[in-house]
């Protein structure tokens, strides 16, 4: 009979986790950002693993970003911008990245 109590506790924790997850949703990666990363990566002929290697991240991170999952990390996004050569932040998202000094 002790097993049923444990399940009940787990259900409570799951509900609490769901609420906490709800509160974190605003930090997700915008889906259009994921699409831009995917398009930029494919246009360079890179796999998710290739891109991940170039920015020193796991392929899962790239996968999550492209799927609009995960918390955006500005440093990682900055590295992806440089590798792909496109802007992923600000109002010019998707435009070619003009490197400083190339004016």
PyMOL CGO cylinders between C-alpha atoms (Angstrom):
from pymol import cmd
from pymol.cgo import CYLINDER

trace = [
    CYLINDER, 0.00, 0.00, 0.00, 2.89, 2.48, 0.37, 0.3, 1, 1, 1, 1, 1, 1,
    CYLINDER, 2.89, 2.48, 0.37, 3.33, 2.89, -3.37, 0.3, 1, 1, 1, 1, 1, 1,
    CYLINDER, 3.33, 2.89, -3.37, 0.14, 4.87, -3.91, 0.3, 1, 1, 1, 1, 1, 1,
    CYLINDER, 0.14, 4.87, -3.91, 1.28, 7.70, -1.63, 0.3, 1, 1, 1, 1, 1, 1,
    CYLINDER, 1.28, 7.70, -1.63, 4.46, 8.20, -3.63, 0.3, 1, 1, 1, 1, 1, 1,
    CYLINDER, 4.46, 8.20, -3.63, 2.48, 8.55, -6.85, 0.3, 1, 1, 1, 1, 1, 1,
    CYLINDER, 2.48, 8.55, -6.85, 0.31, 11.22, -5.30, 0.3, 1, 1, 1, 1, 1, 1,
    CYLINDER, 0.31, 11.22, -5.30, 3.38, 13.22, -4.26, 0.3, 1, 1, 1, 1, 1, 1,
    CYLINDER, 3.38, 13.22, -4.26, 4.80, 12.91, -7.76, 0.3, 1, 1, 1, 1, 1, 1,
    CYLINDER, 4.80, 12.91, -7.76, 1.58, 14.30, -9.22, 0.3, 1, 1, 1, 1, 1, 1,
    CYLINDER, 1.58, 14.30, -9.22, 1.78, 17.34, -6.94, 0.3, 1, 1, 1, 1, 1, 1,
    CYLINDER, 1.78, 17.34, -6.94, 5.39, 17.93, -7.95, 0.3, 1, 1, 1, 1, 1, 1,
    CYLINDER, 5.39, 17.93, -7.95, 4.48, 17.60, -11.62, 0.3, 1, 1, 1, 1, 1, 1,
    CYLINDER, 4.48, 17.60, -11.62, 1.76, 20.23, -11.24, 0.3, 1, 1, 1, 1, 1, 1,
    CYLINDER, 1.76, 20.23, -11.24, 4.22, 22.53, -9.49, 0.3, 1, 1, 1, 1, 1, 1,
    CYLINDER, 4.22, 22.53, -9.49, 6.77, 21.92, -12.25, 0.3, 1, 1, 1, 1, 1, 1,
    CYLINDER, 6.77, 21.92, -12.25, 4.13, 22.75, -14.88, 0.3, 1, 1, 1, 1, 1, 1,
    CYLINDER, 4.13, 22.75, -14.88, 3.39, 26.06, -13.14, 0.3, 1, 1, 1, 1, 1, 1,
    CYLINDER, 3.39, 26.06, -13.14, 7.09, 26.91, -12.97, 0.3, 1, 1, 1, 1, 1, 1,
    CYLINDER, 7.09, 26.91, -12.97, 7.49, 25.98, -16.62, 0.3, 1, 1, 1, 1, 1, 1,
    CYLINDER, 7.49, 25.98, -16.62, 4.57, 28.26, -17.52, 0.3, 1, 1, 1, 1, 1, 1,
    CYLINDER, 4.57, 28.26, -17.52, 6.33, 31.17, -15.82, 0.3, 1, 1, 1, 1, 1, 1,
    CYLINDER, 6.33, 31.17, -15.82, 9.53, 30.55, -17.78, 0.3, 1, 1, 1, 1, 1, 1,
    CYLINDER, 9.53, 30.55, -17.78, 7.86, 30.48, -21.20, 0.3, 1, 1, 1, 1, 1, 1,
    CYLINDER, 7.86, 30.48, -21.20, 8.61, 34.11, -22.06, 0.3, 1, 1, 1, 1, 1, 1,
    CYLINDER, 8.61, 34.11, -22.06, 12.32, 33.29, -22.27, 0.3, 1, 1, 1, 1, 1, 1,
    CYLINDER, 12.32, 33.29, -22.27, 11.92, 30.81, -25.12, 0.3, 1, 1, 1, 1, 1, 1,
    CYLINDER, 11.92, 30.81, -25.12, 13.56, 31.29, -28.47, 0.3, 1, 1, 1, 1, 1, 1,
    CYLINDER, 13.56, 31.29, -28.47, 11.22, 32.93, -31.01, 0.3, 1, 1, 1, 1, 1, 1,
    CYLINDER, 11.22, 32.93, -31.01, 10.29, 30.45, -33.72, 0.3, 1, 1, 1, 1, 1, 1,
    CYLINDER, 10.29, 30.45, -33.72, 11.38, 32.85, -36.48, 0.3, 1, 1, 1, 1, 1, 1,
    CYLINDER, 11.38, 32.85, -36.48, 14.85, 32.91, -34.90, 0.3, 1, 1, 1, 1, 1, 1,
    CYLINDER, 14.85, 32.91, -34.90, 15.00, 29.12, -35.09, 0.3, 1, 1, 1, 1, 1, 1,
    CYLINDER, 15.00, 29.12, -35.09, 13.98, 29.25, -38.75, 0.3, 1, 1, 1, 1, 1, 1,
    CYLINDER, 13.98, 29.25, -38.75, 16.68, 31.86, -39.49, 0.3, 1, 1, 1, 1, 1, 1,
    CYLINDER, 16.68, 31.86, -39.49, 19.34, 29.70, -37.84, 0.3, 1, 1, 1, 1, 1, 1,
    CYLINDER, 19.34, 29.70, -37.84, 18.16, 26.67, -39.81, 0.3, 1, 1, 1, 1, 1, 1,
    CYLINDER, 18.16, 26.67, -39.81, 18.10, 28.54, -43.13, 0.3, 1, 1, 1, 1, 1, 1,
    CYLINDER, 18.10, 28.54, -43.13, 21.49, 30.14, -42.50, 0.3, 1, 1, 1, 1, 1, 1,
    CYLINDER, 21.49, 30.14, -42.50, 23.00, 26.81, -41.53, 0.3, 1, 1, 1, 1, 1, 1,
    CYLINDER, 23.00, 26.81, -41.53, 21.58, 25.01, -44.57, 0.3, 1, 1, 1, 1, 1, 1,
    CYLINDER, 21.58, 25.01, -44.57, 22.70, 27.78, -46.93, 0.3, 1, 1, 1, 1, 1, 1,
    CYLINDER, 22.70, 27.78, -46.93, 26.26, 27.19, -45.68, 0.3, 1, 1, 1, 1, 1, 1,
    CYLINDER, 26.26, 27.19, -45.68, 25.84, 23.42, -46.09, 0.3, 1, 1, 1, 1, 1, 1,
    CYLINDER, 25.84, 23.42, -46.09, 26.35, 22.81, -42.38, 0.3, 1, 1, 1, 1, 1, 1,
    CYLINDER, 26.35, 22.81, -42.38, 24.70, 20.09, -40.33, 0.3, 1, 1, 1, 1, 1, 1,
    CYLINDER, 24.70, 20.09, -40.33, 23.47, 20.93, -36.83, 0.3, 1, 1, 1, 1, 1, 1,
    CYLINDER, 23.47, 20.93, -36.83, 26.54, 19.09, -35.54, 0.3, 1, 1, 1, 1, 1, 1,
    CYLINDER, 26.54, 19.09, -35.54, 28.87, 21.15, -37.80, 0.3, 1, 1, 1, 1, 1, 1,
    CYLINDER, 28.87, 21.15, -37.80, 27.37, 24.41, -36.57, 0.3, 1, 1, 1, 1, 1, 1,
    CYLINDER, 27.37, 24.41, -36.57, 27.48, 23.20, -32.97, 0.3, 1, 1, 1, 1, 1, 1,
    CYLINDER, 27.48, 23.20, -32.97, 31.18, 22.36, -33.32, 0.3, 1, 1, 1, 1, 1, 1,
    CYLINDER, 31.18, 22.36, -33.32, 31.95, 25.81, -34.76, 0.3, 1, 1, 1, 1, 1, 1,
    CYLINDER, 31.95, 25.81, -34.76, 30.28, 27.57, -31.81, 0.3, 1, 1, 1, 1, 1, 1,
    CYLINDER, 30.28, 27.57, -31.81, 31.56, 25.08, -29.18, 0.3, 1, 1, 1, 1, 1, 1,
    CYLINDER, 31.56, 25.08, -29.18, 28.11, 23.81, -28.24, 0.3, 1, 1, 1, 1, 1, 1,
    CYLINDER, 28.11, 23.81, -28.24, 26.38, 20.44, -28.33, 0.3, 1, 1, 1, 1, 1, 1,
    CYLINDER, 26.38, 20.44, -28.33, 24.32, 19.60, -31.42, 0.3, 1, 1, 1, 1, 1, 1,
    CYLINDER, 24.32, 19.60, -31.42, 21.30, 19.39, -29.07, 0.3, 1, 1, 1, 1, 1, 1,
    CYLINDER, 21.30, 19.39, -29.07, 21.63, 23.13, -28.38, 0.3, 1, 1, 1, 1, 1, 1,
    CYLINDER, 21.63, 23.13, -28.38, 21.38, 23.92, -32.11, 0.3, 1, 1, 1, 1, 1, 1,
    CYLINDER, 21.38, 23.92, -32.11, 18.50, 21.46, -32.43, 0.3, 1, 1, 1, 1, 1, 1,
    CYLINDER, 18.50, 21.46, -32.43, 16.65, 23.15, -29.53, 0.3, 1, 1, 1, 1, 1, 1,
    CYLINDER, 16.65, 23.15, -29.53, 17.27, 26.65, -30.93, 0.3, 1, 1, 1, 1, 1, 1,
    CYLINDER, 17.27, 26.65, -30.93, 15.98, 25.68, -34.38, 0.3, 1, 1, 1, 1, 1, 1,
    CYLINDER, 15.98, 25.68, -34.38, 12.90, 24.06, -32.85, 0.3, 1, 1, 1, 1, 1, 1,
    CYLINDER, 12.90, 24.06, -32.85, 12.21, 27.18, -30.75, 0.3, 1, 1, 1, 1, 1, 1,
    CYLINDER, 12.21, 27.18, -30.75, 13.06, 25.34, -27.53, 0.3, 1, 1, 1, 1, 1, 1,
    CYLINDER, 13.06, 25.34, -27.53, 15.59, 26.25, -24.91, 0.3, 1, 1, 1, 1, 1, 1,
    CYLINDER, 15.59, 26.25, -24.91, 16.56, 29.54, -23.31, 0.3, 1, 1, 1, 1, 1, 1,
    CYLINDER, 16.56, 29.54, -23.31, 18.30, 31.95, -25.67, 0.3, 1, 1, 1, 1, 1, 1,
    CYLINDER, 18.30, 31.95, -25.67, 21.89, 32.55, -24.62, 0.3, 1, 1, 1, 1, 1, 1,
    CYLINDER, 21.89, 32.55, -24.62, 23.15, 35.84, -26.08, 0.3, 1, 1, 1, 1, 1, 1,
    CYLINDER, 23.15, 35.84, -26.08, 26.76, 34.60, -26.24, 0.3, 1, 1, 1, 1, 1, 1,
    CYLINDER, 26.76, 34.60, -26.24, 25.75, 31.48, -28.17, 0.3, 1, 1, 1, 1, 1, 1,
    CYLINDER, 25.75, 31.48, -28.17, 23.48, 33.50, -30.49, 0.3, 1, 1, 1, 1, 1, 1,
    CYLINDER, 23.48, 33.50, -30.49, 26.36, 35.92, -31.09, 0.3, 1, 1, 1, 1, 1, 1,
    CYLINDER, 26.36, 35.92, -31.09, 28.66, 33.05, -32.08, 0.3, 1, 1, 1, 1, 1, 1,
    CYLINDER, 28.66, 33.05, -32.08, 26.00, 31.58, -34.38, 0.3, 1, 1, 1, 1, 1, 1,
    CYLINDER, 26.00, 31.58, -34.38, 25.58, 35.03, -36.01, 0.3, 1, 1, 1, 1, 1, 1,
    CYLINDER, 25.58, 35.03, -36.01, 29.32, 35.17, -36.79, 0.3, 1, 1, 1, 1, 1, 1,
    CYLINDER, 29.32, 35.17, -36.79, 29.45, 31.62, -38.19, 0.3, 1, 1, 1, 1, 1, 1,
    CYLINDER, 29.45, 31.62, -38.19, 26.34, 32.04, -40.36, 0.3, 1, 1, 1, 1, 1, 1,
    CYLINDER, 26.34, 32.04, -40.36, 26.99, 35.68, -41.24, 0.3, 1, 1, 1, 1, 1, 1,
    CYLINDER, 26.99, 35.68, -41.24, 23.41, 36.78, -40.53, 0.3, 1, 1, 1, 1, 1, 1,
    CYLINDER, 23.41, 36.78, -40.53, 21.86, 38.92, -37.83, 0.3, 1, 1, 1, 1, 1, 1,
    CYLINDER, 21.86, 38.92, -37.83, 19.78, 36.95, -35.35, 0.3, 1, 1, 1, 1, 1, 1,
    CYLINDER, 19.78, 36.95, -35.35, 18.99, 39.80, -32.96, 0.3, 1, 1, 1, 1, 1, 1,
    CYLINDER, 18.99, 39.80, -32.96, 17.43, 43.23, -33.20, 0.3, 1, 1, 1, 1, 1, 1,
    CYLINDER, 17.43, 43.23, -33.20, 15.16, 44.64, -35.89, 0.3, 1, 1, 1, 1, 1, 1,
    CYLINDER, 15.16, 44.64, -35.89, 17.35, 43.51, -38.81, 0.3, 1, 1, 1, 1, 1, 1,
    CYLINDER, 17.35, 43.51, -38.81, 17.02, 39.78, -38.05, 0.3, 1, 1, 1, 1, 1, 1,
    CYLINDER, 17.02, 39.78, -38.05, 17.80, 37.71, -41.11, 0.3, 1, 1, 1, 1, 1, 1,
    CYLINDER, 17.80, 37.71, -41.11, 19.86, 40.42, -42.83, 0.3, 1, 1, 1, 1, 1, 1,
    CYLINDER, 19.86, 40.42, -42.83, 23.53, 39.82, -43.60, 0.3, 1, 1, 1, 1, 1, 1,
    CYLINDER, 23.53, 39.82, -43.60, 25.79, 40.53, -40.67, 0.3, 1, 1, 1, 1, 1, 1,
    CYLINDER, 25.79, 40.53, -40.67, 27.99, 43.52, -41.41, 0.3, 1, 1, 1, 1, 1, 1,
    CYLINDER, 27.99, 43.52, -41.41, 31.12, 43.06, -39.39, 0.3, 1, 1, 1, 1, 1, 1,
    CYLINDER, 31.12, 43.06, -39.39, 32.44, 46.13, -37.56, 0.3, 1, 1, 1, 1, 1, 1,
    CYLINDER, 32.44, 46.13, -37.56, 34.86, 48.04, -39.75, 0.3, 1, 1, 1, 1, 1, 1,
    CYLINDER, 34.86, 48.04, -39.75, 33.30, 46.93, -43.06, 0.3, 1, 1, 1, 1, 1, 1,
    CYLINDER, 33.30, 46.93, -43.06, 31.37, 50.16, -43.62, 0.3, 1, 1, 1, 1, 1, 1,
]
cmd.load_cgo(trace, "trace")
